[in-house]
């Protein structure tokens, strides 16, 4: 098993940004990516809203990200993670090619994928007229005819955004006339939009075109009639699927759709595990926001690893006896005892070393020592527990426990 400081699962904008920061921090960093470097951004024909790049293709921008990370010594592996174990301090990973790795910290940047209809022409013309993100690609269909597939909130709202650029937007809807799956406000706005039209009781069976989209084949579900509909773009909005299936039963908290909630440091519910980019719960799914996620997570991971190394060096490998003091910064009693114990240890000279642990941020460590409430104090010698203190505010009683 090969050991790393930091492993990043996923090589899209979030993962590559994290890799740049990890490599620059001199962390031994590995990126495992099952597909093409760049993720969904690699399928975008042109990007015009990434700072510093007035116009660049998705593949070219991701190539710059990749080279930047490589310049800091980051290692890359094209493989698929199929199993993880986050139950121990060292996180372990197994891949489809039967390789095994361990890491002190891990960043989940596995992204999400548009739910595909898997109809003829859809995959072949992706990036050449077939699109899944209006914010990314709508402006490239200026003055053209566009088809939108779907009738939920995303489809209708994104469809209205596309009308700012396209000549006409035609929405293909499964339901009877007048019935959409979106909210009523968006439906009303869409019906009043002169550039939006609807084809009811229908589905799309094929995307037509050689090098670029030239049209679609539409089937009416009630009559069975099949017809060709000319257009230059097809936007599919039938949902997104987070690529988090391999995390099932590993302890990572996910919502009902499979997205991972995090805090402002990109921390998941498990210590040392971070989630960034499109596989996390978030408001904006863009290259620039994903890059910011990656930078944040890598800095947080760097500090976590520093704290972990510090714990090993100053607690587990210390020649002195160490008192692990678990405290809660939001509880006055806990803070008062912390100050009281610190003063008592100071009076006794260098017999004990005090190492404070905030239970709010070190949940795994609290769990390792079976600490449920604070204040709590564990005495260690050479990393082994020798006793626990009764955390009282009586100086003589506490001093007697330290003899």
SULQUIRA-V848616 format. One line per field, one symbol per residue. phi: phi as a letter, one per 20 degrees, with the letter a starting at -180 (. if undefined). A space follows every 50 residues. Layout:
# SULQUIRA-V848616
phi: ???
This chain:
# SULQUIRA-V848616
phi: .eecfcddepdegffffffgffffemefccddcecfgolfffeefbccce gncgbbfggfffffgffffgfenfecceadfdbccdfdgefdccdfemec ccbfcbdecembcffeelegnfffdfncpebcbfgfcgfedgmdecdddp begfffffffffffdffbddeecfefgndceefffffffffeefedccde lccddaddpeecfcrcdddefeenfdbecfadbcdecdodcfedffegme offcefeoedfcefemeefdfndcccmfedfbeddcgfffffgfffffff fgfffffffffffedfdffefcdedeccfedggffffgfffffffffend fcdececeffdcfffffgdledccfbcdedclndfdaceefeeeffffff fef
